[in-house]
């Protein structure tokens, strides 16, 4: 009898221990590159930059099993500048991501500073450069600022059913008027076999109650994805931008001099590209077009090419180049993952290591 009681006690303790299992992972990216920029009013610029391909960072993520299919999780992620050792953002330690949440059979709910469905669609499914390197979709598409990540956000992700899941996003403006400064987003994802598709809606209220100025809502509707043919992976995307601050310029500091360019409030964006294994590495290529429907008609066309050479599973060398043809005083610059760019031509030569 005592043996049975002892066995039961041991089994019970083991079960509770398994239910309370937790894990914390330290991870990160160290990325630095020689960056060249040309074509702006500042002439030719050469510099060492951090995170041209992927922003340099160190992060902590953890999970704890709570039993009955429930799991608690968190992420704290800090951005760092490899070239200087500084923080990405002054007086903000975990400027990239900082959230905590619960995952159940009904989906995942998280609160904190988080990525938007809009950015994740470009990163994971639509941009062959993964929003990095000189060929990044940031060159012409508004993947910057609060469109990338936002504070005070609540997200919900449904379970995946037959390759389909839904993401909901809400970022509170935290002003005296509940609608001022808030941002909402939603995305439908499909991934099955070689095909991956995204449909995204993003809406941003840029009002600041203290100023008393009201604007219309800036909206983005994005659709796109990729198909993996094994020998080549083809990417495509189409976006409609409408309203105030729907497509802010990444470099709004008048990089070309003269009359300051105006951010489009009514535009259509196109991106088409591919990734393919070539030799020991991966070749990346894309073309982009900005069709400005406002009276300024500030269109732009861009093309970019890059090559990633893997030295190991964690370390790679890369080279990338891009050029933009701005029209009617448009002010788009060749960016990379962390630099806004100062001209219409740019290149990166760098090394990236993940851990």
HELIX and SHEET records of a PDB file:
HELIX    1   1 UNK A    2  UNK A   19  1                                  18    
HELIX    2   2 UNK A  117  UNK A  121  1                                   5    
HELIX    3   3 UNK A  122  UNK A  126  3                                   5    
HELIX    4   4 UNK A  137  UNK A  139  5                                   3    
HELIX    5   5 UNK A  145  UNK A  147  5                                   3    
HELIX    6   6 UNK A  209  UNK A  211  5                                   3    
SHEET    1   A17 UNK A  45  UNK A  50  0                                        
SHEET    2   A17 UNK A  22  UNK A  38 -1                                        
SHEET    3   A17 UNK A  57  UNK A  67 -1                                        
SHEET    4   A17 UNK A  70  UNK A  79 -1                                        
SHEET    5   A17 UNK A  97  UNK A 104 -1                                        
SHEET    6   A17 UNK A 107  UNK A 115 -1                                        
SHEET    7   A17 UNK A 149  UNK A 157 -1                                        
SHEET    8   A17 UNK A 164  UNK A 171 -1                                        
SHEET    9   A17 UNK A 183  UNK A 192 -1                                        
SHEET   10   A17 UNK A 195  UNK A 204 -1                                        
SHEET   11   A17 UNK A 218  UNK A 228 -1                                        
SHEET   12   A17 UNK A 233  UNK A 242 -1                                        
SHEET   13   A17 UNK A 266  UNK A 278 -1                                        
SHEET   14   A17 UNK A 281  UNK A 292 -1                                        
SHEET   15   A17 UNK A 300  UNK A 310 -1                                        
SHEET   16   A17 UNK A 315  UNK A 326 -1                                        
SHEET   17   A17 UNK A 345  UNK A 354 -1                                        
END                                                                             
